[in-house]
Amino acid sequence: MIGLSALMTTTMVNMKDIISLARARGIKTDFLVGGAVVTEAYAASIGASFAKDGVAAVRIIDQLLKK
């Protein structure tokens, strides 16, 4: 699991680039994104899971690890 957080819209767009670069290099791990400006729809559009806060992130990671 790789977690990415963005607090500004100017850095949020880098999440897509990071995930694309990781995939191009053969990294197949799950990504979890969040932050003040990140939405669930944006996370889905870049192929990541979404967490609205740290508590939600822990729950999502726990669910993903049980798969």
Secondary structure, DSSP 8 states (H G I E B T S, - for coil): -EEEE-SSHHHHHHHHHHHHHHHHTT----EEEESTT--HHHHHHTT-EE-SSHHHHHHHHHHHHT-
